[in-house]
Amino acid sequence: MVGPKPNESSNFALELTYNYGLSQYENGNDLRFIAIHARDYAARAKHHNYPLHPSPDNPNDLLINSPDGYPFKLVNTPFFSNEEFLFVSLHVTNLAKATEFYIEKLKMQEFTDVPGATPGGRVLGFSKAAPKLELVQLPADHKLDHAKAIGRLAVETPPAEPDRLAQRLSAPQILHGPFALPPHNERVVIVKDPDAYEVCFVEKIGYLKCCKAGDPVIDFEARQDKINHIERHAKRQKKIL
């Protein structure tokens, strides 16, 4: 888990997963970008020679890709918040149907004053202060493609909310659960929206016990040694076969 603040219990964070032996994932057209406050990120990106491009929606906002091709939008706004993340922007095949699911089933609200929002899109969330979800209609002649790099959104909930949420949904909308997740036995339910995006709802009681800042120093050399070992083993297995 990584983020600009050390406390995941009060700030949005990204979960990065790595499967040893896989050199890349095929990205689809589902994730448009993750919008964050520009702060000093543009200057830091330029310092490290990362390409920056003006956003088609607002040339004052900039687009940048991570090394794995995941897009971020640096939103230039005077709006101040302790939360660096503004929203996650996703393509949907039917904007009205998707919006109805998130508002009626998941009980999100719509917000119209979010900096960096895409014209014609719908921005939804659980509160004004929290990071939000932006839904944007995919052009009619385009097919939604999740490819191999689809992620999942995770949301903390009040006690017993995963079970109450499951009662509002039909069986095809529930991917997993509700179930108790060890070691703290918090209730969890994972649902999918009309476009097969996954949203995981986790009881706050157990979730907060897992939100602890780890070692800020990552041993990349040790990780690379592990990767090299696995790749050598895979090559030997291939020769045998």
QUIFEN-V376453 format. One record per residue. N is the residue number from 0. RES is the residue in one small letter. SS is DSSP state (H for helix, E for strand, L for the rest). Layout:
# QUIFEN-V376453
n={N | N}
res={RES | RES}
ss={SS | SS}
This chain:
# QUIFEN-V376453
n={0 | 1 | 2 | 3 | 4 | 5 | 6 | 7 | 8 | 9 | 10 | 11 | 12 | 13 | 14 | 15 | 16 | 17 | 18 | 19 | 20 | 21 | 22 | 23 | 24 | 25 | 26 | 27 | 28 | 29 | 30 | 31 | 32 | 33 | 34 | 35 | 36 | 37 | 38 | 39 | 40 | 41 | 42 | 43 | 44 | 45 | 46 | 47 | 48 | 49 | 50 | 51 | 52 | 53 | 54 | 55 | 56 | 57 | 58 | 59 | 60 | 61 | 62 | 63 | 64 | 65 | 66 | 67 | 68 | 69 | 70 | 71 | 72 | 73 | 74 | 75 | 76 | 77 | 78 | 79 | 80 | 81 | 82 | 83 | 84 | 85 | 86 | 87 | 88 | 89 | 90 | 91 | 92 | 93 | 94 | 95 | 96 | 97 | 98 | 99 | 100 | 101 | 102 | 103 | 104 | 105 | 106 | 107 | 108 | 109 | 110 | 111 | 112 | 113 | 114 | 115 | 116 | 117 | 118 | 119 | 120 | 121 | 122 | 123 | 124 | 125 | 126 | 127 | 128 | 129 | 130 | 131 | 132 | 133 | 134 | 135 | 136 | 137 | 138 | 139 | 140 | 141 | 142 | 143 | 144 | 145 | 146 | 147 | 148 | 149 | 150 | 151 | 152 | 153 | 154 | 155 | 156 | 157 | 158 | 159 | 160 | 161 | 162 | 163 | 164 | 165 | 166 | 167 | 168 | 169 | 170 | 171 | 172 | 173 | 174 | 175 | 176 | 177 | 178 | 179 | 180 | 181 | 182 | 183 | 184 | 185 | 186 | 187 | 188 | 189 | 190 | 191 | 192 | 193 | 194 | 195 | 196 | 197 | 198 | 199 | 200 | 201 | 202 | 203 | 204 | 205 | 206 | 207 | 208 | 209 | 210 | 211 | 212 | 213 | 214 | 215 | 216 | 217 | 218 | 219 | 220 | 221 | 222 | 223 | 224 | 225 | 226 | 227 | 228 | 229 | 230 | 231 | 232 | 233 | 234 | 235 | 236 | 237 | 238 | 239 | 240}
res={m | v | g | p | k | p | n | e | s | s | n | f | a | l | e | l | t | y | n | y | g | l | s | q | y | e | n | g | n | d | l | r | f | i | a | i | h | a | r | d | y | a | a | r | a | k | h | h | n | y | p | l | h | p | s | p | d | n | p | n | d | l | l | i | n | s | p | d | g | y | p | f | k | l | v | n | t | p | f | f | s | n | e | e | f | l | f | v | s | l | h | v | t | n | l | a | k | a | t | e | f | y | i | e | k | l | k | m | q | e | f | t | d | v | p | g | a | t | p | g | g | r | v | l | g | f | s | k | a | a | p | k | l | e | l | v | q | l | p | a | d | h | k | l | d | h | a | k | a | i | g | r | l | a | v | e | t | p | p | a | e | p | d | r | l | a | q | r | l | s | a | p | q | i | l | h | g | p | f | a | l | p | p | h | n | e | r | v | v | i | v | k | d | p | d | a | y | e | v | c | f | v | e | k | i | g | y | l | k | c | c | k | a | g | d | p | v | i | d | f | e | a | r | q | d | k | i | n | h | i | e | r | h | a | k | r | q | k | k | i | l}
ss={L | E | L | L | L | L | L | L | L | L | L | L | L | E | L | L | L | L | L | L | L | L | L | L | L | L | L | L | L | L | E | E | E | E | E | E | E | L | L | L | H | H | H | H | H | H | H | L | L | L | L | L | E | E | L | L | L | L | L | L | L | E | E | E | E | L | L | L | L | L | E | E | E | E | E | L | L | L | L | L | L | L | L | L | E | E | E | E | E | E | E | E | L | L | H | H | H | H | H | H | H | H | H | H | H | L | L | L | E | E | E | L | L | L | L | L | L | L | L | L | L | E | E | E | E | L | L | L | L | L | L | E | E | E | E | E | E | L | L | L | L | L | L | L | L | L | L | L | L | L | L | E | E | E | E | E | E | L | L | L | H | H | H | H | H | H | H | H | L | L | H | H | H | E | E | E | E | E | E | E | E | L | L | L | L | E | E | E | E | E | E | E | L | L | L | L | L | E | E | E | E | E | E | H | H | H | H | H | H | L | L | L | L | L | L | L | L | L | L | H | H | H | H | H | H | H | H | H | H | H | H | H | H | H | H | H | H | H | H | H | L}
